[in-house]
Amino acid sequence: MSEEFLDELHKISHDDDWRYKLLMQGVKQTLASRKSEGALKRYMRRKTKHITAIWK
């Protein structure tokens, strides 16, 4: 999610109903943008990154 979206979410009180509606809207936008990405970009995001420094 974008920084602007998260800033707006932090400004809203936890008791406010709009907070959850705004959060759901942000999640839907994030999922839609990920779905529209190419297959290679999705694969690279999914690929796990190994830390080899502790394998000594």
Predicted model as a PDB file, atoms N, CA, C, CB and O in Angstrom, pLDDT in the B-factor column:
MODEL        1                                                                  
ATOM      1  N   MET A   1       0.841  -1.176   0.000  1.00 66.00           N  
ATOM      2  CA  MET A   1       0.000   0.000   0.000  1.00 66.00           C  
ATOM      3  C   MET A   1       0.887   1.240   0.000  1.00 66.00           C  
ATOM      4  CB  MET A   1      -0.957  -0.002   1.216  1.00 66.00           C  
ATOM      5  O   MET A   1       2.023   1.206   0.472  1.00 66.00           O  
ATOM      6  N   SER A   2       0.363   2.309  -0.525  1.00 73.00           N  
ATOM      7  CA  SER A   2       1.152   3.526  -0.642  1.00 73.00           C  
ATOM      8  C   SER A   2       1.284   4.231   0.706  1.00 73.00           C  
ATOM      9  CB  SER A   2       0.524   4.465  -1.668  1.00 73.00           C  
ATOM     10  O   SER A   2       0.481   4.023   1.615  1.00 73.00           O  
ATOM     11  N   GLU A   3       2.300   5.056   0.813  1.00 81.00           N  
ATOM     12  CA  GLU A   3       2.545   5.798   2.051  1.00 81.00           C  
ATOM     13  C   GLU A   3       1.406   6.766   2.366  1.00 81.00           C  
ATOM     14  CB  GLU A   3       3.864   6.563   1.954  1.00 81.00           C  
ATOM     15  O   GLU A   3       1.031   6.931   3.526  1.00 81.00           O  
ATOM     16  N   GLU A   4       0.860   7.404   1.334  1.00 80.00           N  
ATOM     17  CA  GLU A   4      -0.250   8.339   1.545  1.00 80.00           C  
ATOM     18  C   GLU A   4      -1.458   7.617   2.129  1.00 80.00           C  
ATOM     19  CB  GLU A   4      -0.636   9.031   0.224  1.00 80.00           C  
ATOM     20  O   GLU A   4      -2.119   8.129   3.032  1.00 80.00           O  
ATOM     21  N   PHE A   5      -1.739   6.438   1.617  1.00 77.00           N  
ATOM     22  CA  PHE A   5      -2.869   5.658   2.107  1.00 77.00           C  
ATOM     23  C   PHE A   5      -2.662   5.276   3.569  1.00 77.00           C  
ATOM     24  CB  PHE A   5      -3.067   4.400   1.249  1.00 77.00           C  
ATOM     25  O   PHE A   5      -3.583   5.381   4.379  1.00 77.00           O  
ATOM     26  N   LEU A   6      -1.456   4.834   3.904  1.00 79.00           N  
ATOM     27  CA  LEU A   6      -1.175   4.445   5.282  1.00 79.00           C  
ATOM     28  C   LEU A   6      -1.232   5.634   6.234  1.00 79.00           C  
ATOM     29  CB  LEU A   6       0.187   3.782   5.369  1.00 79.00           C  
ATOM     30  O   LEU A   6      -1.674   5.489   7.373  1.00 79.00           O  
ATOM     31  N   ASP A   7      -0.791   6.811   5.784  1.00 82.00           N  
ATOM     32  CA  ASP A   7      -0.886   8.011   6.613  1.00 82.00           C  
ATOM     33  C   ASP A   7      -2.339   8.348   6.922  1.00 82.00           C  
ATOM     34  CB  ASP A   7      -0.207   9.196   5.919  1.00 82.00           C  
ATOM     35  O   ASP A   7      -2.673   8.681   8.059  1.00 82.00           O  
ATOM     36  N   GLU A   8      -3.202   8.262   5.915  1.00 80.00           N  
ATOM     37  CA  GLU A   8      -4.626   8.527   6.129  1.00 80.00           C  
ATOM     38  C   GLU A   8      -5.218   7.509   7.092  1.00 80.00           C  
ATOM     39  CB  GLU A   8      -5.390   8.503   4.792  1.00 80.00           C  
ATOM     40  O   GLU A   8      -6.045   7.855   7.936  1.00 80.00           O  
ATOM     41  N   LEU A   9      -4.804   6.274   6.970  1.00 78.00           N  
ATOM     42  CA  LEU A   9      -5.323   5.222   7.837  1.00 78.00           C  
ATOM     43  C   LEU A   9      -4.898   5.448   9.289  1.00 78.00           C  
ATOM     44  CB  LEU A   9      -4.843   3.848   7.352  1.00 78.00           C  
ATOM     45  O   LEU A   9      -5.666   5.169  10.210  1.00 78.00           O  
ATOM     46  N   HIS A  10      -3.676   5.953   9.496  1.00 81.00           N  
ATOM     47  CA  HIS A  10      -3.197   6.218  10.854  1.00 81.00           C  
ATOM     48  C   HIS A  10      -3.918   7.395  11.501  1.00 81.00           C  
ATOM     49  CB  HIS A  10      -1.704   6.483  10.835  1.00 81.00           C  
ATOM     50  O   HIS A  10      -4.023   7.453  12.726  1.00 81.00           O  
ATOM     51  N   LYS A  11      -4.413   8.324  10.705  1.00 81.00           N  
ATOM     52  CA  LYS A  11      -5.099   9.494  11.251  1.00 81.00           C  
ATOM     53  C   LYS A  11      -6.483   9.164  11.782  1.00 81.00           C  
ATOM     54  CB  LYS A  11      -5.207  10.566  10.196  1.00 81.00           C  
ATOM     55  O   LYS A  11      -6.998   9.863  12.654  1.00 81.00           O  
ATOM     56  N   ILE A  12      -7.090   8.102  11.263  1.00 78.00           N  
ATOM     57  CA  ILE A  12      -8.457   7.754  11.643  1.00 78.00           C  
ATOM     58  C   ILE A  12      -8.435   6.962  12.946  1.00 78.00           C  
ATOM     59  CB  ILE A  12      -9.157   6.941  10.519  1.00 78.00           C  
ATOM     60  O   ILE A  12      -7.554   6.129  13.158  1.00 78.00           O  
ATOM     61  N   SER A  13      -9.394   7.220  13.806  1.00 78.00           N  
ATOM     62  CA  SER A  13      -9.497   6.550  15.090  1.00 78.00           C  
ATOM     63  C   SER A  13      -9.786   5.063  14.897  1.00 78.00           C  
ATOM     64  CB  SER A  13     -10.587   7.202  15.947  1.00 78.00           C  
ATOM     65  O   SER A  13     -10.388   4.669  13.898  1.00 78.00           O  
ATOM     66  N   HIS A  14      -9.361   4.244  15.847  1.00 74.00           N  
ATOM     67  CA  HIS A  14      -9.605   2.804  15.771  1.00 74.00           C  
ATOM     68  C   HIS A  14     -11.082   2.474  15.925  1.00 74.00           C  
ATOM     69  CB  HIS A  14      -8.802   2.077  16.837  1.00 74.00           C  
ATOM     70  O   HIS A  14     -11.530   1.428  15.455  1.00 74.00           O  
ATOM     71  N   ASP A  15     -11.839   3.338  16.570  1.00 76.00           N  
ATOM     72  CA  ASP A  15     -13.254   3.079  16.788  1.00 76.00           C  
ATOM     73  C   ASP A  15     -14.124   3.491  15.608  1.00 76.00           C  
ATOM     74  CB  ASP A  15     -13.714   3.792  18.022  1.00 76.00           C  
ATOM     75  O   ASP A  15     -15.311   3.168  15.568  1.00 76.00           O  
ATOM     76  N   ASP A  16     -13.557   4.183  14.677  1.00 75.00           N  
ATOM     77  CA  ASP A  16     -14.317   4.690  13.537  1.00 75.00           C  
ATOM     78  C   ASP A  16     -14.575   3.583  12.522  1.00 75.00           C  
ATOM     79  CB  ASP A  16     -13.573   5.855  12.873  1.00 75.00           C  
ATOM     80  O   ASP A  16     -13.668   2.820  12.192  1.00 75.00           O  
ATOM     81  N   ASP A  17     -15.814   3.491  12.021  1.00 79.00           N  
ATOM     82  CA  ASP A  17     -16.173   2.475  11.030  1.00 79.00           C  
ATOM     83  C   ASP A  17     -15.511   2.737   9.685  1.00 79.00           C  
ATOM     84  CB  ASP A  17     -17.684   2.420  10.857  1.00 79.00           C  
ATOM     85  O   ASP A  17     -15.269   1.803   8.921  1.00 79.00           O  
ATOM     86  N   TRP A  18     -15.217   3.990   9.390  1.00 81.00           N  
ATOM     87  CA  TRP A  18     -14.580   4.329   8.114  1.00 81.00           C  
ATOM     88  C   TRP A  18     -13.196   3.722   7.987  1.00 81.00           C  
ATOM     89  CB  TRP A  18     -14.491   5.834   7.956  1.00 81.00           C  
ATOM     90  O   TRP A  18     -12.723   3.457   6.882  1.00 81.00           O  
ATOM     91  N   ARG A  19     -12.545   3.500   9.128  1.00 81.00           N  
ATOM     92  CA  ARG A  19     -11.193   2.942   9.105  1.00 81.00           C  
ATOM     93  C   ARG A  19     -11.191   1.569   8.425  1.00 81.00           C  
ATOM     94  CB  ARG A  19     -10.629   2.830  10.540  1.00 81.00           C  
ATOM     95  O   ARG A  19     -10.321   1.281   7.603  1.00 81.00           O  
ATOM     96  N   TYR A  20     -12.155   0.737   8.767  1.00 83.00           N  
ATOM     97  CA  TYR A  20     -12.198  -0.610   8.214  1.00 83.00           C  
ATOM     98  C   TYR A  20     -12.627  -0.603   6.751  1.00 83.00           C  
ATOM     99  CB  TYR A  20     -13.140  -1.481   9.029  1.00 83.00           C  
ATOM    100  O   TYR A  20     -12.156  -1.420   5.959  1.00 83.00           O  
ATOM    101  N   LYS A  21     -13.505   0.302   6.397  1.00 85.00           N  
ATOM    102  CA  LYS A  21     -13.906   0.426   4.996  1.00 85.00           C  
ATOM    103  C   LYS A  21     -12.737   0.912   4.149  1.00 85.00           C  
ATOM    104  CB  LYS A  21     -15.101   1.387   4.857  1.00 85.00           C  
ATOM    105  O   LYS A  21     -12.527   0.433   3.034  1.00 85.00           O  
ATOM    106  N   LEU A  22     -11.981   1.860   4.678  1.00 84.00           N  
ATOM    107  CA  LEU A  22     -10.815   2.381   3.974  1.00 84.00           C  
ATOM    108  C   LEU A  22      -9.744   1.300   3.847  1.00 84.00           C  
ATOM    109  CB  LEU A  22     -10.249   3.614   4.701  1.00 84.00           C  
ATOM    110  O   LEU A  22      -9.096   1.189   2.807  1.00 84.00           O  
ATOM    111  N   LEU A  23      -9.558   0.517   4.882  1.00 84.00           N  
ATOM    112  CA  LEU A  23      -8.582  -0.567   4.850  1.00 84.00           C  
ATOM    113  C   LEU A  23      -8.960  -1.611   3.799  1.00 84.00           C  
ATOM    114  CB  LEU A  23      -8.467  -1.223   6.233  1.00 84.00           C  
ATOM    115  O   LEU A  23      -8.099  -2.067   3.047  1.00 84.00           O  
ATOM    116  N   MET A  24     -10.218  -1.988   3.741  1.00 87.00           N  
ATOM    117  CA  MET A  24     -10.675  -2.970   2.749  1.00 87.00           C  
ATOM    118  C   MET A  24     -10.509  -2.430   1.330  1.00 87.00           C  
ATOM    119  CB  MET A  24     -12.149  -3.345   3.001  1.00 87.00           C  
ATOM    120  O   MET A  24     -10.147  -3.176   0.420  1.00 87.00           O  
ATOM    121  N   GLN A  25     -10.767  -1.154   1.139  1.00 87.00           N  
ATOM    122  CA  GLN A  25     -10.594  -0.532  -0.173  1.00 87.00           C  
ATOM    123  C   GLN A  25      -9.119  -0.571  -0.583  1.00 87.00           C  
ATOM    124  CB  GLN A  25     -11.114   0.929  -0.158  1.00 87.00           C  
ATOM    125  O   GLN A  25      -8.808  -0.843  -1.743  1.00 87.00           O  
ATOM    126  N   GLY A  26      -8.223  -0.306   0.346  1.00 85.00           N  
ATOM    127  CA  GLY A  26      -6.796  -0.346   0.059  1.00 85.00           C  
ATOM    128  C   GLY A  26      -6.314  -1.752  -0.276  1.00 85.00           C  
ATOM    129  O   GLY A  26      -5.478  -1.929  -1.162  1.00 85.00           O  
ATOM    130  N   VAL A  27      -6.836  -2.744   0.424  1.00 87.00           N  
ATOM    131  CA  VAL A  27      -6.461  -4.132   0.147  1.00 87.00           C  
ATOM    132  C   VAL A  27      -6.935  -4.534  -1.241  1.00 87.00           C  
ATOM    133  CB  VAL A  27      -7.049  -5.082   1.212  1.00 87.00           C  
ATOM    134  O   VAL A  27      -6.202  -5.195  -1.976  1.00 87.00           O  
ATOM    135  N   LYS A  28      -8.143  -4.147  -1.607  1.00 91.00           N  
ATOM    136  CA  LYS A  28      -8.674  -4.462  -2.933  1.00 91.00           C  
ATOM    137  C   LYS A  28      -7.845  -3.802  -4.035  1.00 91.00           C  
ATOM    138  CB  LYS A  28     -10.136  -4.018  -3.038  1.00 91.00           C  
ATOM    139  O   LYS A  28      -7.597  -4.416  -5.072  1.00 91.00           O  
ATOM    140  N   GLN A  29      -7.421  -2.568  -3.821  1.00 88.00           N  
ATOM    141  CA  GLN A  29      -6.588  -1.881  -4.805  1.00 88.00           C  
ATOM    142  C   GLN A  29      -5.231  -2.561  -4.948  1.00 88.00           C  
ATOM    143  CB  GLN A  29      -6.400  -0.415  -4.413  1.00 88.00           C  
ATOM    144  O   GLN A  29      -4.717  -2.701  -6.057  1.00 88.00           O  
ATOM    145  N   THR A  30      -4.652  -2.983  -3.826  1.00 86.00           N  
ATOM    146  CA  THR A  30      -3.363  -3.657  -3.858  1.00 86.00           C  
ATOM    147  C   THR A  30      -3.468  -4.981  -4.606  1.00 86.00           C  
ATOM    148  CB  THR A  30      -2.842  -3.888  -2.436  1.00 86.00           C  
ATOM    149  O   THR A  30      -2.601  -5.309  -5.416  1.00 86.00           O  
ATOM    150  N   LEU A  31      -4.524  -5.739  -4.337  1.00 88.00           N  
ATOM    151  CA  LEU A  31      -4.703  -7.015  -5.024  1.00 88.00           C  
ATOM    152  C   LEU A  31      -4.939  -6.817  -6.519  1.00 88.00           C  
ATOM    153  CB  LEU A  31      -5.868  -7.784  -4.410  1.00 88.00           C  
ATOM    154  O   LEU A  31      -4.444  -7.599  -7.331  1.00 88.00           O  
ATOM    155  N   ALA A  32      -5.686  -5.784  -6.887  1.00 91.00           N  
ATOM    156  CA  ALA A  32      -5.939  -5.513  -8.302  1.00 91.00           C  
ATOM    157  C   ALA A  32      -4.644  -5.124  -9.016  1.00 91.00           C  
ATOM    158  CB  ALA A  32      -6.991  -4.398  -8.459  1.00 91.00           C  
ATOM    159  O   ALA A  32      -4.419  -5.537 -10.153  1.00 91.00           O  
ATOM    160  N   SER A  33      -3.797  -4.339  -8.364  1.00 87.00           N  
ATOM    161  CA  SER A  33      -2.545  -3.943  -9.004  1.00 87.00           C  
ATOM    162  C   SER A  33      -1.598  -5.131  -9.137  1.00 87.00           C  
ATOM    163  CB  SER A  33      -1.872  -2.820  -8.211  1.00 87.00           C  
ATOM    164  O   SER A  33      -0.882  -5.240 -10.132  1.00 87.00           O  
ATOM    165  N   ARG A  34      -1.587  -6.021  -8.146  1.00 84.00           N  
ATOM    166  CA  ARG A  34      -0.749  -7.213  -8.244  1.00 84.00           C  
ATOM    167  C   ARG A  34      -1.249  -8.158  -9.330  1.00 84.00           C  
ATOM    168  CB  ARG A  34      -0.704  -7.939  -6.904  1.00 84.00           C  
ATOM    169  O   ARG A  34      -0.453  -8.807 -10.009  1.00 84.00           O  
ATOM    170  N   LYS A  35      -2.555  -8.234  -9.492  1.00 85.00           N  
ATOM    171  CA  LYS A  35      -3.129  -9.112 -10.504  1.00 85.00           C  
ATOM    172  C   LYS A  35      -2.798  -8.621 -11.910  1.00 85.00           C  
ATOM    173  CB  LYS A  35      -4.642  -9.211 -10.325  1.00 85.00           C  
ATOM    174  O   LYS A  35      -2.657  -9.429 -12.828  1.00 85.00           O  
ATOM    175  N   SER A  36      -2.675  -7.328 -12.087  1.00 89.00           N  
ATOM    176  CA  SER A  36      -2.399  -6.772 -13.408  1.00 89.00           C  
ATOM    177  C   SER A  36      -0.914  -6.812 -13.771  1.00 89.00           C  
ATOM    178  CB  SER A  36      -2.897  -5.350 -13.474  1.00 89.00           C  
ATOM    179  O   SER A  36      -0.557  -6.496 -14.906  1.00 89.00           O  
ATOM    180  N   GLU A  37      -0.047  -7.192 -12.840  1.00 83.00           N  
ATOM    181  CA  GLU A  37       1.384  -7.285 -13.114  1.00 83.00           C  
ATOM    182  C   GLU A  37       1.665  -8.468 -14.043  1.00 83.00           C  
ATOM    183  CB  GLU A  37       2.182  -7.428 -11.796  1.00 83.00           C  
ATOM    184  O   GLU A  37       0.847  -9.377 -14.187  1.00 83.00           O  
ATOM    185  N   GLY A  38       2.809  -8.430 -14.649  1.00 86.00           N  
ATOM    186  CA  GLY A  38       3.226  -9.518 -15.511  1.00 86.00           C  
ATOM    187  C   GLY A  38       3.613 -10.751 -14.711  1.00 86.00           C  
ATOM    188  O   GLY A  38       3.827 -10.677 -13.501  1.00 86.00           O  
ATOM    189  N   ALA A  39       3.700 -11.889 -15.399  1.00 84.00           N  
ATOM    190  CA  ALA A  39       3.997 -13.154 -14.733  1.00 84.00           C  
ATOM    191  C   ALA A  39       5.397 -13.162 -14.128  1.00 84.00           C  
ATOM    192  CB  ALA A  39       3.852 -14.305 -15.713  1.00 84.00           C  
ATOM    193  O   ALA A  39       5.592 -13.699 -13.038  1.00 84.00           O  
ATOM    194  N   LEU A  40       6.359 -12.586 -14.807  1.00 84.00           N  
ATOM    195  CA  LEU A  40       7.732 -12.574 -14.297  1.00 84.00           C  
ATOM    196  C   LEU A  40       7.841 -11.746 -13.014  1.00 84.00           C  
ATOM    197  CB  LEU A  40       8.692 -12.021 -15.362  1.00 84.00           C  
ATOM    198  O   LEU A  40       8.510 -12.155 -12.065  1.00 84.00           O  
ATOM    199  N   LYS A  41       7.195 -10.606 -12.987  1.00 83.00           N  
ATOM    200  CA  LYS A  41       7.232  -9.748 -11.798  1.00 83.00           C  
ATOM    201  C   LYS A  41       6.562 -10.443 -10.603  1.00 83.00           C  
ATOM    202  CB  LYS A  41       6.537  -8.395 -12.088  1.00 83.00           C  
ATOM    203  O   LYS A  41       7.046 -10.342  -9.475  1.00 83.00           O  
ATOM    204  N   ARG A  42       5.453 -11.144 -10.851  1.00 79.00           N  
ATOM    205  CA  ARG A  42       4.790 -11.892  -9.775  1.00 79.00           C  
ATOM    206  C   ARG A  42       5.704 -12.998  -9.260  1.00 79.00           C  
ATOM    207  CB  ARG A  42       3.451 -12.492 -10.267  1.00 79.00           C  
ATOM    208  O   ARG A  42       5.780 -13.231  -8.053  1.00 79.00           O  
ATOM    209  N   TYR A  43       6.401 -13.682 -10.174  1.00 81.00           N  
ATOM    210  CA  TYR A  43       7.311 -14.751  -9.771  1.00 81.00           C  
ATOM    211  C   TYR A  43       8.460 -14.204  -8.930  1.00 81.00           C  
ATOM    212  CB  TYR A  43       7.860 -15.478 -11.004  1.00 81.00           C  
ATOM    213  O   TYR A  43       8.834 -14.803  -7.922  1.00 81.00           O  
ATOM    214  N   MET A  44       9.013 -13.080  -9.336  1.00 80.00           N  
ATOM    215  CA  MET A  44      10.132 -12.498  -8.603  1.00 80.00           C  
ATOM    216  C   MET A  44       9.706 -12.024  -7.212  1.00 80.00           C  
ATOM    217  CB  MET A  44      10.730 -11.335  -9.392  1.00 80.00           C  
ATOM    218  O   MET A  44      10.497 -12.092  -6.272  1.00 80.00           O  
ATOM    219  N   ARG A  45       8.491 -11.555  -7.072  1.00 76.00           N  
ATOM    220  CA  ARG A  45       8.002 -11.121  -5.767  1.00 76.00           C  
ATOM    221  C   ARG A  45       7.774 -12.331  -4.864  1.00 76.00           C  
ATOM    222  CB  ARG A  45       6.698 -10.304  -5.915  1.00 76.00           C  
ATOM    223  O   ARG A  45       7.980 -12.249  -3.653  1.00 76.00           O  
ATOM    224  N   ARG A  46       7.349 -13.453  -5.448  1.00 77.00           N  
ATOM    225  CA  ARG A  46       7.043 -14.651  -4.683  1.00 77.00           C  
ATOM    226  C   ARG A  46       8.295 -15.406  -4.270  1.00 77.00           C  
ATOM    227  CB  ARG A  46       6.144 -15.555  -5.479  1.00 77.00           C  
ATOM    228  O   ARG A  46       8.294 -16.098  -3.252  1.00 77.00           O  
ATOM    229  N   LYS A  47       9.352 -15.282  -5.040  1.00 70.00           N  
ATOM    230  CA  LYS A  47      10.579 -16.022  -4.802  1.00 70.00           C  
ATOM    231  C   LYS A  47      11.168 -15.659  -3.437  1.00 70.00           C  
ATOM    232  CB  LYS A  47      11.596 -15.745  -5.920  1.00 70.00           C  
ATOM    233  O   LYS A  47      11.316 -14.480  -3.113  1.00 70.00           O  
ATOM    234  N   THR A  48      11.505 -16.679  -2.638  1.00 71.00           N  
ATOM    235  CA  THR A  48      12.048 -16.427  -1.306  1.00 71.00           C  
ATOM    236  C   THR A  48      13.511 -16.036  -1.402  1.00 71.00           C  
ATOM    237  CB  THR A  48      11.883 -17.660  -0.406  1.00 71.00           C  
ATOM    238  O   THR A  48      14.221 -16.464  -2.312  1.00 71.00           O  
ATOM    239  N   LYS A  49      13.942 -15.243  -0.482  1.00 72.00           N  
ATOM    240  CA  LYS A  49      15.321 -14.791  -0.440  1.00 72.00           C  
ATOM    241  C   LYS A  49      16.006 -15.501   0.733  1.00 72.00           C  
ATOM    242  CB  LYS A  49      15.407 -13.225  -0.299  1.00 72.00           C  
ATOM    243  O   LYS A  49      15.553 -15.413   1.874  1.00 72.00           O  
ATOM    244  N   HIS A  50      17.099 -16.203   0.438  1.00 72.00           N  
ATOM    245  CA  HIS A  50      17.808 -16.960   1.456  1.00 72.00           C  
ATOM    246  C   HIS A  50      18.940 -16.128   2.039  1.00 72.00           C  
ATOM    247  CB  HIS A  50      18.349 -18.271   0.874  1.00 72.00           C  
ATOM    248  O   HIS A  50      19.607 -15.369   1.335  1.00 72.00           O  
ATOM    249  N   ILE A  51      19.135 -16.285   3.314  1.00 73.00           N  
ATOM    250  CA  ILE A  51      20.241 -15.614   3.994  1.00 73.00           C  
ATOM    251  C   ILE A  51      21.358 -16.640   4.156  1.00 73.00           C  
ATOM    252  CB  ILE A  51      19.796 -15.017   5.391  1.00 73.00           C  
ATOM    253  O   ILE A  51      21.237 -17.584   4.937  1.00 73.00           O  
ATOM    254  N   THR A  52      22.425 -16.452   3.423  1.00 71.00           N  
ATOM    255  CA  THR A  52      23.509 -17.434   3.424  1.00 71.00           C  
ATOM    256  C   THR A  52      24.556 -17.170   4.493  1.00 71.00           C  
ATOM    257  CB  THR A  52      24.170 -17.461   2.081  1.00 71.00           C  
ATOM    258  O   THR A  52      25.436 -18.005   4.701  1.00 71.00           O  
ATOM    259  N   ALA A  53      24.490 -16.040   5.174  1.00 73.00           N  
ATOM    260  CA  ALA A  53      25.503 -15.711   6.185  1.00 73.00           C  
ATOM    261  C   ALA A  53      25.439 -16.652   7.374  1.00 73.00           C  
ATOM    262  CB  ALA A  53      25.332 -14.275   6.659  1.00 73.00           C  
ATOM    263  O   ALA A  53      26.457 -16.876   8.029  1.00 73.00           O  
ATOM    264  N   ILE A  54      24.290 -17.201   7.668  1.00 70.00           N  
ATOM    265  CA  ILE A  54      24.168 -18.080   8.854  1.00 70.00           C  
ATOM    266  C   ILE A  54      24.434 -19.538   8.523  1.00 70.00           C  
ATOM    267  CB  ILE A  54      22.779 -17.951   9.466  1.00 70.00           C  
ATOM    268  O   ILE A  54      24.348 -20.386   9.411  1.00 70.00           O  
ATOM    269  N   TRP A  55      24.756 -19.860   7.270  1.00 64.00           N  
ATOM    270  CA  TRP A  55      24.989 -21.237   6.870  1.00 64.00           C  
ATOM    271  C   TRP A  55      26.425 -21.701   7.109  1.00 64.00           C  
ATOM    272  CB  TRP A  55      24.645 -21.402   5.423  1.00 64.00           C  
ATOM    273  O   TRP A  55      26.763 -22.817   6.716  1.00 64.00           O  
ATOM    274  N   LYS A  56      27.249 -20.929   7.711  1.00 60.00           N  
ATOM    275  CA  LYS A  56      28.673 -21.268   7.871  1.00 60.00           C  
ATOM    276  C   LYS A  56      28.886 -22.481   8.677  1.00 60.00           C  
ATOM    277  CB  LYS A  56      29.414 -20.156   8.489  1.00 60.00           C  
ATOM    278  O   LYS A  56      30.028 -22.886   8.894  1.00 60.00           O  
TER     279      LYS A  56                                                      
ENDMDL                                                                          
END                                                                             
